[in-house]
Amino acid sequence: GERFADILKPLRLIFLTGMLLIQKIAGLSDRATSLIIRFVSTFLLLLALTLQIDIVHQFAQAIPTSYMAIRKSLGLDNTDFRQYAVCPKCHSLYPADDVITGKTTKCKYKKWPDHPQWRKRKPCNTQLHKGNTTTPKLIYSYKSIKSYLANLVKDRTFVDKCNSWRDREIRDGYLADIYDGSMWQDQRSDYLSSPHNFYGLINVDWFQPFKHTPHSVGAIYMTILNLPRGERFQEDNVMLLGILPGPKEPELNINTYLQPMIDELLEFEQGVMLQDYSLMGNNYRFRLFGCSSDLPATRKLGGFLSFHARQGRPHHPHYCDSTIYYLDFYQFTNYWIMAIIAKFAPLGRLHVYLNNMCKGTVYLLLFVNSSIYLVTRSLHKGL
């Protein structure tokens, strides 16, 4: 193997660089490029075993089988994740570069900036870096929806699949998929009239990556509802937007972590030009159709009070004093959620949930799209 080492290294570099150039020129997706490289590697491996050619066998084994491994072997960063330094106390976000360079060292967030008492107007002042180093204590990684879509729409097949629902046969009295619902059909002649307008379903959940250690890490991910039901939840079609740092979950809400996504969705409302399978590109729009999580995650995502809350605080900037306005626009399954709240809380405290809700960042989207639903999965653990 050592006698071919000097030859294999430049050959491997030329081959991988050439494949990335072909991907750029032909407009291939990352998955298509990975499949081509994997096919070439398998073909060369079979050829080497058949003809007993040692150098070809070593060359086939030296080719990475995944797209990320190809980029990593060439020293290219393809994660496209934006990193933010997180305040351990209030979960405010700051650009990681500002903390690393020393531009920002302490959190400047003010919980009650307009409070009449000056002590309540003090900033958080929590240190953002570890000790005397410039490394942030917590890192929040976010990958934009735009980068995901820019890669997906390069494949003409993906766009065709996203519009295959238009030719579905809808039978009266049957609800087989989300396309059969009235909410989707109401948008068919409006927002969904363009083949380049997509709807997304967001999900937030936490998990423990380590055994025997109470460390919880969260994930914000989204699926494209325009895809057929059998493909929208496949790994290649799920967008991992954010990775929430541990070791504990945020107690009240995840507004700060949702803010980059909200800003991007507001930008998509005006339309974003993406280079797709066509030569000229097209104007794409992307909206949040709904939120599907278990009850605790939905509370933090939508910004609702927990059933442990005994009274609301109207002066608190995170709380609103009227729920009716949001219910009229949000149209979530309020009767069902009220039944759950009444089951866990005494009836005398039910007015807390009806009159005081925690204001969520996701409500900013209501000014441009009033058709967002909250779908709560009460049997999440059982399923």
Secondary structure as GFF3:
##gff-version 3
##sequence-region A 1 383
A	DSSP	three_ten_helix	2	4	.	.	.	ID=ss1
A	DSSP	alpha_helix	5	26	.	.	.	ID=ss2
A	DSSP	alpha_helix	30	51	.	.	.	ID=ss3
A	DSSP	alpha_helix	54	62	.	.	.	ID=ss4
A	DSSP	alpha_helix	67	73	.	.	.	ID=ss5
A	DSSP	beta_strand	81	86	.	.	.	ID=ss6
A	DSSP	beta_strand	93	95	.	.	.	ID=ss7
A	DSSP	alpha_helix	96	100	.	.	.	ID=ss8
A	DSSP	three_ten_helix	118	121	.	.	.	ID=ss9
A	DSSP	beta_strand	138	143	.	.	.	ID=ss10
A	DSSP	alpha_helix	145	152	.	.	.	ID=ss11
A	DSSP	alpha_helix	156	162	.	.	.	ID=ss12
A	DSSP	three_ten_helix	164	167	.	.	.	ID=ss13
A	DSSP	three_ten_helix	178	180	.	.	.	ID=ss14
A	DSSP	alpha_helix	182	186	.	.	.	ID=ss15
A	DSSP	three_ten_helix	191	193	.	.	.	ID=ss16
A	DSSP	beta_strand	197	207	.	.	.	ID=ss17
A	DSSP	beta_strand	217	224	.	.	.	ID=ss18
A	DSSP	three_ten_helix	235	237	.	.	.	ID=ss19
A	DSSP	beta_strand	239	244	.	.	.	ID=ss20
A	DSSP	alpha_helix	255	269	.	.	.	ID=ss21
A	DSSP	beta_strand	272	274	.	.	.	ID=ss22
A	DSSP	beta_strand	282	294	.	.	.	ID=ss23
A	DSSP	alpha_helix	295	302	.	.	.	ID=ss24
A	DSSP	beta_strand	319	320	.	.	.	ID=ss25
A	DSSP	alpha_helix	324	330	.	.	.	ID=ss26
A	DSSP	alpha_helix	334	344	.	.	.	ID=ss27
A	DSSP	three_ten_helix	347	349	.	.	.	ID=ss28
A	DSSP	alpha_helix	350	355	.	.	.	ID=ss29
A	DSSP	beta_strand	357	358	.	.	.	ID=ss30
A	DSSP	three_ten_helix	361	367	.	.	.	ID=ss31
A	DSSP	beta_strand	373	377	.	.	.	ID=ss32
###
